[in-house]
Amino acid sequence: MFYTLDRTEDNNIAVLIDDDGRIYNVSANILSDTCSVGDVFVCKDGKYIFDAQETALRRARIAQKRNRFFSKIKNNKEDLL
């Protein structure tokens, strides 16, 4: 199961969302100081470990979707002109 960092609250609570959409509030202290929103973690032995490979894959997929979306908007705008 993967957990994505959704946000931090009050500089002490990290809100993680698993692949099924369940929300987990954990102490931000147990995550890496360098983590950022969108980073993906796995839980092993009760510890959340940053997964660089899964994070990169998901960021690449999001970038592709974003590029396709804006490309469609650009093409539709040109069709209207």
PyMOL Python script that loads the backbone (N, CA, C, O; Angstrom):
from pymol import cmd

cmd.read_pdbstr("""\
ATOM      1  N   MET A   1       0.847  -1.176   0.000  1.00  0.00           N
ATOM      2  CA  MET A   1       0.000   0.000   0.000  1.00  0.00           C
ATOM      3  C   MET A   1       0.888   1.234   0.000  1.00  0.00           C
ATOM      4  O   MET A   1       1.892   1.299   0.710  1.00  0.00           O
ATOM      5  N   PHE A   2       0.500   2.203  -0.805  1.00  0.00           N
ATOM      6  CA  PHE A   2       1.227   3.468  -0.869  1.00  0.00           C
ATOM      7  C   PHE A   2       0.425   4.551  -0.158  1.00  0.00           C
ATOM      8  O   PHE A   2      -0.803   4.504  -0.100  1.00  0.00           O
ATOM      9  N   TYR A   3       1.147   5.521   0.378  1.00  0.00           N
ATOM     10  CA  TYR A   3       0.560   6.655   1.092  1.00  0.00           C
ATOM     11  C   TYR A   3       1.147   7.933   0.497  1.00  0.00           C
ATOM     12  O   TYR A   3       2.364   8.081   0.389  1.00  0.00           O
ATOM     13  N   THR A   4       0.264   8.851   0.113  1.00  0.00           N
ATOM     14  CA  THR A   4       0.706  10.105  -0.491  1.00  0.00           C
ATOM     15  C   THR A   4       0.525  11.238   0.504  1.00  0.00           C
ATOM     16  O   THR A   4      -0.519  11.355   1.146  1.00  0.00           O
ATOM     17  N   LEU A   5       1.548  12.070   0.627  1.00  0.00           N
ATOM     18  CA  LEU A   5       1.453  13.227   1.509  1.00  0.00           C
ATOM     19  C   LEU A   5       0.540  14.259   0.856  1.00  0.00           C
ATOM     20  O   LEU A   5       0.864  14.824  -0.188  1.00  0.00           O
ATOM     21  N   ASP A   6      -0.594  14.491   1.483  1.00  0.00           N
ATOM     22  CA  ASP A   6      -1.587  15.437   0.968  1.00  0.00           C
ATOM     23  C   ASP A   6      -1.306  16.855   1.451  1.00  0.00           C
ATOM     24  O   ASP A   6      -1.404  17.816   0.689  1.00  0.00           O
ATOM     25  N   ARG A   7      -0.955  16.967   2.730  1.00  0.00           N
ATOM     26  CA  ARG A   7      -0.696  18.295   3.304  1.00  0.00           C
ATOM     27  C   ARG A   7      -0.142  18.126   4.716  1.00  0.00           C
ATOM     28  O   ARG A   7      -0.158  17.034   5.284  1.00  0.00           O
ATOM     29  N   THR A   8       0.346  19.231   5.261  1.00  0.00           N
ATOM     30  CA  THR A   8       0.700  19.258   6.675  1.00  0.00           C
ATOM     31  C   THR A   8      -0.180  20.307   7.342  1.00  0.00           C
ATOM     32  O   THR A   8      -0.551  21.312   6.737  1.00  0.00           O
ATOM     33  N   GLU A   9      -0.497  20.050   8.581  1.00  0.00           N
ATOM     34  CA  GLU A   9      -1.344  20.959   9.346  1.00  0.00           C
ATOM     35  C   GLU A   9      -0.640  21.322  10.637  1.00  0.00           C
ATOM     36  O   GLU A   9      -0.053  20.466  11.298  1.00  0.00           O
ATOM     37  N   ASP A  10      -0.701  22.586  10.991  1.00  0.00           N
ATOM     38  CA  ASP A  10      -0.127  23.080  12.237  1.00  0.00           C
ATOM     39  C   ASP A  10       1.344  22.709  12.395  1.00  0.00           C
ATOM     40  O   ASP A  10       1.852  22.609  13.512  1.00  0.00           O
ATOM     41  N   ASN A  11       2.022  22.507  11.266  1.00  0.00           N
ATOM     42  CA  ASN A  11       3.454  22.167  11.258  1.00  0.00           C
ATOM     43  C   ASN A  11       3.808  20.936  12.078  1.00  0.00           C
ATOM     44  O   ASN A  11       4.984  20.698  12.353  1.00  0.00           O
ATOM     45  N   ASN A  12       2.818  20.153  12.471  1.00  0.00           N
ATOM     46  CA  ASN A  12       3.133  18.976  13.269  1.00  0.00           C
ATOM     47  C   ASN A  12       2.374  17.740  12.801  1.00  0.00           C
ATOM     48  O   ASN A  12       2.760  16.621  13.139  1.00  0.00           O
ATOM     49  N   ILE A  13       1.312  17.917  12.037  1.00  0.00           N
ATOM     50  CA  ILE A  13       0.512  16.789  11.574  1.00  0.00           C
ATOM     51  C   ILE A  13       0.670  16.653  10.065  1.00  0.00           C
ATOM     52  O   ILE A  13       0.469  17.614   9.322  1.00  0.00           O
ATOM     53  N   ALA A  14       1.029  15.462   9.621  1.00  0.00           N
ATOM     54  CA  ALA A  14       1.100  15.154   8.199  1.00  0.00           C
ATOM     55  C   ALA A  14      -0.145  14.353   7.846  1.00  0.00           C
ATOM     56  O   ALA A  14      -0.472  13.372   8.514  1.00  0.00           O
ATOM     57  N   VAL A  15      -0.831  14.774   6.802  1.00  0.00           N
ATOM     58  CA  VAL A  15      -2.033  14.080   6.354  1.00  0.00           C
ATOM     59  C   VAL A  15      -1.650  13.228   5.152  1.00  0.00           C
ATOM     60  O   VAL A  15      -1.281  13.745   4.097  1.00  0.00           O
ATOM     61  N   LEU A  16      -1.744  11.922   5.331  1.00  0.00           N
ATOM     62  CA  LEU A  16      -1.429  10.961   4.276  1.00  0.00           C
ATOM     63  C   LEU A  16      -2.725  10.350   3.764  1.00  0.00           C
ATOM     64  O   LEU A  16      -3.666  10.149   4.531  1.00  0.00           O
ATOM     65  N   ILE A  17      -2.773  10.058   2.488  1.00  0.00           N
ATOM     66  CA  ILE A  17      -3.932   9.391   1.895  1.00  0.00           C
ATOM     67  C   ILE A  17      -3.436   8.128   1.209  1.00  0.00           C
ATOM     68  O   ILE A  17      -2.514   8.173   0.395  1.00  0.00           O
ATOM     69  N   ASP A  18      -4.057   6.995   1.546  1.00  0.00           N
ATOM     70  CA  ASP A  18      -3.626   5.746   0.916  1.00  0.00           C
ATOM     71  C   ASP A  18      -4.303   5.576  -0.441  1.00  0.00           C
ATOM     72  O   ASP A  18      -5.130   6.399  -0.834  1.00  0.00           O
ATOM     73  N   ASP A  19      -3.956   4.520  -1.146  1.00  0.00           N
ATOM     74  CA  ASP A  19      -4.467   4.300  -2.496  1.00  0.00           C
ATOM     75  C   ASP A  19      -5.971   4.026  -2.526  1.00  0.00           C
ATOM     76  O   ASP A  19      -6.593   4.104  -3.585  1.00  0.00           O
ATOM     77  N   ASP A  20      -6.548   3.710  -1.389  1.00  0.00           N
ATOM     78  CA  ASP A  20      -7.995   3.493  -1.302  1.00  0.00           C
ATOM     79  C   ASP A  20      -8.737   4.748  -0.871  1.00  0.00           C
ATOM     80  O   ASP A  20      -9.959   4.727  -0.725  1.00  0.00           O
ATOM     81  N   GLY A  21      -8.010   5.841  -0.665  1.00  0.00           N
ATOM     82  CA  GLY A  21      -8.623   7.109  -0.290  1.00  0.00           C
ATOM     83  C   GLY A  21      -8.795   7.319   1.203  1.00  0.00           C
ATOM     84  O   GLY A  21      -9.387   8.312   1.624  1.00  0.00           O
ATOM     85  N   ARG A  22      -8.283   6.394   2.011  1.00  0.00           N
ATOM     86  CA  ARG A  22      -8.371   6.561   3.468  1.00  0.00           C
ATOM     87  C   ARG A  22      -7.345   7.587   3.927  1.00  0.00           C
ATOM     88  O   ARG A  22      -6.240   7.665   3.391  1.00  0.00           O
ATOM     89  N   ILE A  23      -7.727   8.367   4.921  1.00  0.00           N
ATOM     90  CA  ILE A  23      -6.890   9.447   5.433  1.00  0.00           C
ATOM     91  C   ILE A  23      -6.241   9.035   6.740  1.00  0.00           C
ATOM     92  O   ILE A  23      -6.878   8.439   7.608  1.00  0.00           O
ATOM     93  N   TYR A  24      -4.961   9.362   6.866  1.00  0.00           N
ATOM     94  CA  TYR A  24      -4.201   9.069   8.083  1.00  0.00           C
ATOM     95  C   TYR A  24      -3.520  10.348   8.542  1.00  0.00           C
ATOM     96  O   TYR A  24      -2.837  11.006   7.758  1.00  0.00           O
ATOM     97  N   ASN A  25      -3.700  10.697   9.785  1.00  0.00           N
ATOM     98  CA  ASN A  25      -3.000  11.833  10.390  1.00  0.00           C
ATOM     99  C   ASN A  25      -1.855  11.274  11.219  1.00  0.00           C
ATOM    100  O   ASN A  25      -2.073  10.527  12.173  1.00  0.00           O
ATOM    101  N   VAL A  26      -0.643  11.637  10.851  1.00  0.00           N
ATOM    102  CA  VAL A  26       0.534  11.150  11.563  1.00  0.00           C
ATOM    103  C   VAL A  26       1.395  12.343  11.957  1.00  0.00           C
ATOM    104  O   VAL A  26       1.272  13.429  11.392  1.00  0.00           O
ATOM    105  N   SER A  27       2.256  12.124  12.921  1.00  0.00           N
ATOM    106  CA  SER A  27       3.178  13.175  13.326  1.00  0.00           C
ATOM    107  C   SER A  27       4.131  13.470  12.177  1.00  0.00           C
ATOM    108  O   SER A  27       4.740  12.559  11.616  1.00  0.00           O
ATOM    109  N   ALA A  28       4.255  14.728  11.836  1.00  0.00           N
ATOM    110  CA  ALA A  28       5.167  15.123  10.758  1.00  0.00           C
ATOM    111  C   ALA A  28       6.608  14.786  11.116  1.00  0.00           C
ATOM    112  O   ALA A  28       7.457  14.676  10.231  1.00  0.00           O
ATOM    113  N   ASN A  29       6.885  14.623  12.381  1.00  0.00           N
ATOM    114  CA  ASN A  29       8.247  14.316  12.829  1.00  0.00           C
ATOM    115  C   ASN A  29       8.729  12.959  12.350  1.00  0.00           C
ATOM    116  O   ASN A  29       9.935  12.728  12.266  1.00  0.00           O
ATOM    117  N   ILE A  30       7.801  12.049  12.031  1.00  0.00           N
ATOM    118  CA  ILE A  30       8.237  10.711  11.606  1.00  0.00           C
ATOM    119  C   ILE A  30       8.547  10.657  10.117  1.00  0.00           C
ATOM    120  O   ILE A  30       9.056   9.650   9.626  1.00  0.00           O
ATOM    121  N   LEU A  31       8.244  11.740   9.390  1.00  0.00           N
ATOM    122  CA  LEU A  31       8.578  11.807   7.965  1.00  0.00           C
ATOM    123  C   LEU A  31       9.875  12.579   7.788  1.00  0.00           C
ATOM    124  O   LEU A  31      10.315  13.291   8.691  1.00  0.00           O
ATOM    125  N   SER A  32      10.467  12.436   6.647  1.00  0.00           N
ATOM    126  CA  SER A  32      11.706  13.145   6.338  1.00  0.00           C
ATOM    127  C   SER A  32      11.480  14.651   6.372  1.00  0.00           C
ATOM    128  O   SER A  32      10.416  15.135   5.988  1.00  0.00           O
ATOM    129  N   ASP A  33      12.473  15.377   6.828  1.00  0.00           N
ATOM    130  CA  ASP A  33      12.390  16.839   6.861  1.00  0.00           C
ATOM    131  C   ASP A  33      12.302  17.435   5.455  1.00  0.00           C
ATOM    132  O   ASP A  33      11.843  18.564   5.285  1.00  0.00           O
ATOM    133  N   THR A  34      12.732  16.692   4.469  1.00  0.00           N
ATOM    134  CA  THR A  34      12.757  17.210   3.102  1.00  0.00           C
ATOM    135  C   THR A  34      11.553  16.776   2.282  1.00  0.00           C
ATOM    136  O   THR A  34      11.508  17.052   1.083  1.00  0.00           O
ATOM    137  N   CYS A  35      10.580  16.108   2.881  1.00  0.00           N
ATOM    138  CA  CYS A  35       9.427  15.644   2.110  1.00  0.00           C
ATOM    139  C   CYS A  35       8.531  16.819   1.740  1.00  0.00           C
ATOM    140  O   CYS A  35       8.520  17.854   2.406  1.00  0.00           O
ATOM    141  N   SER A  36       7.777  16.628   0.656  1.00  0.00           N
ATOM    142  CA  SER A  36       6.877  17.677   0.196  1.00  0.00           C
ATOM    143  C   SER A  36       5.565  17.060  -0.263  1.00  0.00           C
ATOM    144  O   SER A  36       5.459  15.846  -0.437  1.00  0.00           O
ATOM    145  N   VAL A  37       4.581  17.906  -0.453  1.00  0.00           N
ATOM    146  CA  VAL A  37       3.267  17.463  -0.882  1.00  0.00           C
ATOM    147  C   VAL A  37       3.400  16.665  -2.173  1.00  0.00           C
ATOM    148  O   VAL A  37       4.094  17.077  -3.102  1.00  0.00           O
ATOM    149  N   GLY A  38       2.731  15.523  -2.219  1.00  0.00           N
ATOM    150  CA  GLY A  38       2.773  14.655  -3.390  1.00  0.00           C
ATOM    151  C   GLY A  38       3.773  13.522  -3.267  1.00  0.00           C
ATOM    152  O   GLY A  38       3.744  12.585  -4.066  1.00  0.00           O
ATOM    153  N   ASP A  39       4.656  13.588  -2.283  1.00  0.00           N
ATOM    154  CA  ASP A  39       5.610  12.500  -2.085  1.00  0.00           C
ATOM    155  C   ASP A  39       4.864  11.234  -1.664  1.00  0.00           C
ATOM    156  O   ASP A  39       3.840  11.293  -0.982  1.00  0.00           O
ATOM    157  N   VAL A  40       5.401  10.093  -2.086  1.00  0.00           N
ATOM    158  CA  VAL A  40       4.771   8.799  -1.829  1.00  0.00           C
ATOM    159  C   VAL A  40       5.627   8.011  -0.840  1.00  0.00           C
ATOM    160  O   VAL A  40       6.856   8.006  -0.913  1.00  0.00           O
ATOM    161  N   PHE A  41       4.938   7.346   0.086  1.00  0.00           N
ATOM    162  CA  PHE A  41       5.602   6.571   1.129  1.00  0.00           C
ATOM    163  C   PHE A  41       5.034   5.162   1.167  1.00  0.00           C
ATOM    164  O   PHE A  41       3.912   4.915   0.724  1.00  0.00           O
ATOM    165  N   VAL A  42       5.827   4.245   1.703  1.00  0.00           N
ATOM    166  CA  VAL A  42       5.358   2.911   2.052  1.00  0.00           C
ATOM    167  C   VAL A  42       5.533   2.775   3.553  1.00  0.00           C
ATOM    168  O   VAL A  42       6.409   3.407   4.143  1.00  0.00           O
ATOM    169  N   CYS A  43       4.709   1.959   4.161  1.00  0.00           N
ATOM    170  CA  CYS A  43       4.804   1.753   5.606  1.00  0.00           C
ATOM    171  C   CYS A  43       5.427   0.384   5.853  1.00  0.00           C
ATOM    172  O   CYS A  43       4.889  -0.644   5.443  1.00  0.00           O
ATOM    173  N   LYS A  44       6.568   0.394   6.528  1.00  0.00           N
ATOM    174  CA  LYS A  44       7.264  -0.845   6.881  1.00  0.00           C
ATOM    175  C   LYS A  44       7.594  -0.795   8.354  1.00  0.00           C
ATOM    176  O   LYS A  44       8.254   0.131   8.824  1.00  0.00           O
ATOM    177  N   ASP A  45       7.136  -1.789   9.074  1.00  0.00           N
ATOM    178  CA  ASP A  45       7.389  -1.886  10.510  1.00  0.00           C
ATOM    179  C   ASP A  45       6.944  -0.628  11.252  1.00  0.00           C
ATOM    180  O   ASP A  45       7.601  -0.190  12.197  1.00  0.00           O
ATOM    181  N   GLY A  46       5.821  -0.049  10.815  1.00  0.00           N
ATOM    182  CA  GLY A  46       5.280   1.134  11.475  1.00  0.00           C
ATOM    183  C   GLY A  46       5.976   2.433  11.126  1.00  0.00           C
ATOM    184  O   GLY A  46       5.683   3.474  11.714  1.00  0.00           O
ATOM    185  N   LYS A  47       6.901   2.381  10.168  1.00  0.00           N
ATOM    186  CA  LYS A  47       7.613   3.587   9.747  1.00  0.00           C
ATOM    187  C   LYS A  47       7.253   3.900   8.306  1.00  0.00           C
ATOM    188  O   LYS A  47       7.149   3.002   7.470  1.00  0.00           O
ATOM    189  N   TYR A  48       7.064   5.189   8.023  1.00  0.00           N
ATOM    190  CA  TYR A  48       6.762   5.629   6.663  1.00  0.00           C
ATOM    191  C   TYR A  48       8.066   5.975   5.967  1.00  0.00           C
ATOM    192  O   TYR A  48       8.808   6.860   6.393  1.00  0.00           O
ATOM    193  N   ILE A  49       8.325   5.249   4.880  1.00  0.00           N
ATOM    194  CA  ILE A  49       9.589   5.382   4.158  1.00  0.00           C
ATOM    195  C   ILE A  49       9.310   5.971   2.785  1.00  0.00           C
ATOM    196  O   ILE A  49       8.468   5.466   2.042  1.00  0.00           O
ATOM    197  N   PHE A  50      10.016   7.033   2.455  1.00  0.00           N
ATOM    198  CA  PHE A  50       9.863   7.710   1.176  1.00  0.00           C
ATOM    199  C   PHE A  50      10.197   6.756   0.036  1.00  0.00           C
ATOM    200  O   PHE A  50      11.223   6.077   0.070  1.00  0.00           O
ATOM    201  N   ASP A  51       9.333   6.705  -0.971  1.00  0.00           N
ATOM    202  CA  ASP A  51       9.544   5.854  -2.142  1.00  0.00           C
ATOM    203  C   ASP A  51       9.792   6.772  -3.351  1.00  0.00           C
ATOM    204  O   ASP A  51       8.853   7.246  -3.991  1.00  0.00           O
ATOM    205  N   ALA A  52      11.063   7.006  -3.641  1.00  0.00           N
ATOM    206  CA  ALA A  52      11.443   7.939  -4.709  1.00  0.00           C
ATOM    207  C   ALA A  52      10.963   7.456  -6.076  1.00  0.00           C
ATOM    208  O   ALA A  52      10.522   8.259  -6.898  1.00  0.00           O
ATOM    209  N   GLN A  53      11.045   6.164  -6.319  1.00  0.00           N
ATOM    210  CA  GLN A  53      10.655   5.622  -7.618  1.00  0.00           C
ATOM    211  C   GLN A  53       9.149   5.798  -7.855  1.00  0.00           C
ATOM    212  O   GLN A  53       8.750   6.248  -8.928  1.00  0.00           O
ATOM    213  N   GLU A  54       8.327   5.459  -6.891  1.00  0.00           N
ATOM    214  CA  GLU A  54       6.870   5.601  -7.034  1.00  0.00           C
ATOM    215  C   GLU A  54       6.479   7.076  -7.130  1.00  0.00           C
ATOM    216  O   GLU A  54       5.573   7.432  -7.884  1.00  0.00           O
ATOM    217  N   THR A  55       7.153   7.923  -6.377  1.00  0.00           N
ATOM    218  CA  THR A  55       6.881   9.361  -6.450  1.00  0.00           C
ATOM    219  C   THR A  55       7.170   9.875  -7.855  1.00  0.00           C
ATOM    220  O   THR A  55       6.367  10.621  -8.414  1.00  0.00           O
ATOM    221  N   ALA A  56       8.303   9.490  -8.431  1.00  0.00           N
ATOM    222  CA  ALA A  56       8.675   9.930  -9.778  1.00  0.00           C
ATOM    223  C   ALA A  56       7.674   9.420 -10.816  1.00  0.00           C
ATOM    224  O   ALA A  56       7.291  10.159 -11.723  1.00  0.00           O
ATOM    225  N   LEU A  57       7.251   8.160 -10.686  1.00  0.00           N
ATOM    226  CA  LEU A  57       6.274   7.599 -11.624  1.00  0.00           C
ATOM    227  C   LEU A  57       4.961   8.377 -11.579  1.00  0.00           C
ATOM    228  O   LEU A  57       4.395   8.712 -12.620  1.00  0.00           O
ATOM    229  N   ARG A  58       4.486   8.661 -10.378  1.00  0.00           N
ATOM    230  CA  ARG A  58       3.213   9.367 -10.237  1.00  0.00           C
ATOM    231  C   ARG A  58       3.322  10.810 -10.723  1.00  0.00           C
ATOM    232  O   ARG A  58       2.399  11.319 -11.360  1.00  0.00           O
ATOM    233  N   ARG A  59       4.419  11.459 -10.434  1.00  0.00           N
ATOM    234  CA  ARG A  59       4.599  12.832 -10.915  1.00  0.00           C
ATOM    235  C   ARG A  59       4.656  12.863 -12.452  1.00  0.00           C
ATOM    236  O   ARG A  59       4.120  13.782 -13.072  1.00  0.00           O
ATOM    237  N   ALA A  60       5.298  11.870 -13.058  1.00  0.00           N
ATOM    238  CA  ALA A  60       5.380  11.801 -14.522  1.00  0.00           C
ATOM    239  C   ALA A  60       3.990  11.581 -15.125  1.00  0.00           C
ATOM    240  O   ALA A  60       3.644  12.202 -16.129  1.00  0.00           O
ATOM    241  N   ARG A  61       3.191  10.697 -14.513  1.00  0.00           N
ATOM    242  CA  ARG A  61       1.830  10.463 -14.999  1.00  0.00           C
ATOM    243  C   ARG A  61       0.983  11.726 -14.907  1.00  0.00           C
ATOM    244  O   ARG A  61       0.228  12.039 -15.827  1.00  0.00           O
ATOM    245  N   ILE A  62       1.108  12.440 -13.813  1.00  0.00           N
ATOM    246  CA  ILE A  62       0.352  13.680 -13.638  1.00  0.00           C
ATOM    247  C   ILE A  62       0.782  14.707 -14.681  1.00  0.00           C
ATOM    248  O   ILE A  62      -0.058  15.407 -15.247  1.00  0.00           O
ATOM    249  N   ALA A  63       2.082  14.800 -14.937  1.00  0.00           N
ATOM    250  CA  ALA A  63       2.585  15.752 -15.936  1.00  0.00           C
ATOM    251  C   ALA A  63       2.041  15.412 -17.324  1.00  0.00           C
ATOM    252  O   ALA A  63       1.668  16.308 -18.081  1.00  0.00           O
ATOM    253  N   GLN A  64       1.996  14.123 -17.659  1.00  0.00           N
ATOM    254  CA  GLN A  64       1.452  13.710 -18.956  1.00  0.00           C
ATOM    255  C   GLN A  64      -0.024  14.085 -19.074  1.00  0.00           C
ATOM    256  O   GLN A  64      -0.457  14.599 -20.105  1.00  0.00           O
ATOM    257  N   LYS A  65      -0.785  13.832 -18.031  1.00  0.00           N
ATOM    258  CA  LYS A  65      -2.215  14.174 -18.057  1.00  0.00           C
ATOM    259  C   LYS A  65      -2.401  15.681 -18.183  1.00  0.00           C
ATOM    260  O   LYS A  65      -3.256  16.145 -18.937  1.00  0.00           O
ATOM    261  N   ARG A  66      -1.603  16.439 -17.448  1.00  0.00           N
ATOM    262  CA  ARG A  66      -1.697  17.898 -17.499  1.00  0.00           C
ATOM    263  C   ARG A  66      -1.366  18.399 -18.910  1.00  0.00           C
ATOM    264  O   ARG A  66      -2.054  19.273 -19.436  1.00  0.00           O
ATOM    265  N   ASN A  67      -0.316  17.846 -19.518  1.00  0.00           N
ATOM    266  CA  ASN A  67       0.078  18.257 -20.860  1.00  0.00           C
ATOM    267  C   ASN A  67      -0.994  17.923 -21.888  1.00  0.00           C
ATOM    268  O   ASN A  67      -1.268  18.728 -22.778  1.00  0.00           O
ATOM    269  N   ARG A  68      -1.608  16.740 -21.775  1.00  0.00           N
ATOM    270  CA  ARG A  68      -2.688  16.368 -22.696  1.00  0.00           C
ATOM    271  C   ARG A  68      -3.878  17.310 -22.530  1.00  0.00           C
ATOM    272  O   ARG A  68      -4.482  17.730 -23.517  1.00  0.00           O
ATOM    273  N   PHE A  69      -4.214  17.642 -21.290  1.00  0.00           N
ATOM    274  CA  PHE A  69      -5.324  18.539 -21.008  1.00  0.00           C
ATOM    275  C   PHE A  69      -5.108  19.900 -21.655  1.00  0.00           C
ATOM    276  O   PHE A  69      -5.990  20.407 -22.349  1.00  0.00           O
ATOM    277  N   PHE A  70      -3.931  20.496 -21.430  1.00  0.00           N
ATOM    278  CA  PHE A  70      -3.666  21.814 -21.986  1.00  0.00           C
ATOM    279  C   PHE A  70      -3.529  21.775 -23.507  1.00  0.00           C
ATOM    280  O   PHE A  70      -3.849  22.751 -24.185  1.00  0.00           O
ATOM    281  N   SER A  71      -3.061  20.662 -24.035  1.00  0.00           N
ATOM    282  CA  SER A  71      -2.985  20.509 -25.482  1.00  0.00           C
ATOM    283  C   SER A  71      -4.387  20.500 -26.083  1.00  0.00           C
ATOM    284  O   SER A  71      -4.617  21.110 -27.127  1.00  0.00           O
ATOM    285  N   LYS A  72      -5.323  19.814 -25.434  1.00  0.00           N
ATOM    286  CA  LYS A  72      -6.709  19.791 -25.917  1.00  0.00           C
ATOM    287  C   LYS A  72      -7.324  21.178 -25.857  1.00  0.00           C
ATOM    288  O   LYS A  72      -8.035  21.586 -26.775  1.00  0.00           O
ATOM    289  N   ILE A  73      -7.057  21.895 -24.793  1.00  0.00           N
ATOM    290  CA  ILE A  73      -7.585  23.258 -24.676  1.00  0.00           C
ATOM    291  C   ILE A  73      -7.026  24.130 -25.792  1.00  0.00           C
ATOM    292  O   ILE A  73      -7.764  24.892 -26.416  1.00  0.00           O
ATOM    293  N   LYS A  74      -5.731  24.021 -26.045  1.00  0.00           N
ATOM    294  CA  LYS A  74      -5.095  24.822 -27.090  1.00  0.00           C
ATOM    295  C   LYS A  74      -5.692  24.483 -28.447  1.00  0.00           C
ATOM    296  O   LYS A  74      -6.000  25.383 -29.228  1.00  0.00           O
ATOM    297  N   ASN A  75      -5.858  23.196 -28.737  1.00  0.00           N
ATOM    298  CA  ASN A  75      -6.421  22.774 -30.026  1.00  0.00           C
ATOM    299  C   ASN A  75      -7.861  23.239 -30.183  1.00  0.00           C
ATOM    300  O   ASN A  75      -8.251  23.682 -31.263  1.00  0.00           O
ATOM    301  N   ASN A  76      -8.651  23.144 -29.130  1.00  0.00           N
ATOM    302  CA  ASN A  76     -10.043  23.594 -29.198  1.00  0.00           C
ATOM    303  C   ASN A  76     -10.124  25.091 -29.400  1.00  0.00           C
ATOM    304  O   ASN A  76     -10.996  25.572 -30.124  1.00  0.00           O
ATOM    305  N   LYS A  77      -9.230  25.834 -28.773  1.00  0.00           N
ATOM    306  CA  LYS A  77      -9.208  27.294 -28.913  1.00  0.00           C
ATOM    307  C   LYS A  77      -8.870  27.672 -30.356  1.00  0.00           C
ATOM    308  O   LYS A  77      -9.467  28.592 -30.915  1.00  0.00           O
ATOM    309  N   GLU A  78      -7.920  26.968 -30.951  1.00  0.00           N
ATOM    310  CA  GLU A  78      -7.544  27.234 -32.342  1.00  0.00           C
ATOM    311  C   GLU A  78      -8.682  26.907 -33.301  1.00  0.00           C
ATOM    312  O   GLU A  78      -8.849  27.586 -34.315  1.00  0.00           O
ATOM    313  N   ASP A  79      -9.473  25.866 -32.993  1.00  0.00           N
ATOM    314  CA  ASP A  79     -10.611  25.492 -33.835  1.00  0.00           C
ATOM    315  C   ASP A  79     -11.688  26.575 -33.814  1.00  0.00           C
ATOM    316  O   ASP A  79     -12.403  26.755 -34.799  1.00  0.00           O
ATOM    317  N   LEU A  80     -11.806  27.287 -32.711  1.00  0.00           N
ATOM    318  CA  LEU A  80     -12.816  28.318 -32.588  1.00  0.00           C
ATOM    319  C   LEU A  80     -12.444  29.594 -33.313  1.00  0.00           C
ATOM    320  O   LEU A  80     -13.316  30.398 -33.642  1.00  0.00           O
ATOM    321  N   LEU A  81     -11.152  29.790 -33.568  1.00  0.00           N
ATOM    322  CA  LEU A  81     -10.693  31.026 -34.220  1.00  0.00           C
ATOM    323  C   LEU A  81     -10.889  30.979 -35.674  1.00  0.00           C
ATOM    324  O   LEU A  81     -10.557  31.937 -36.373  1.00  0.00           O
TER     325      LEU A  81
END
""", "prot")
cmd.dss("prot")
cmd.show_as("cartoon", "prot")
cmd.util.cbc("prot")
cmd.orient("prot")
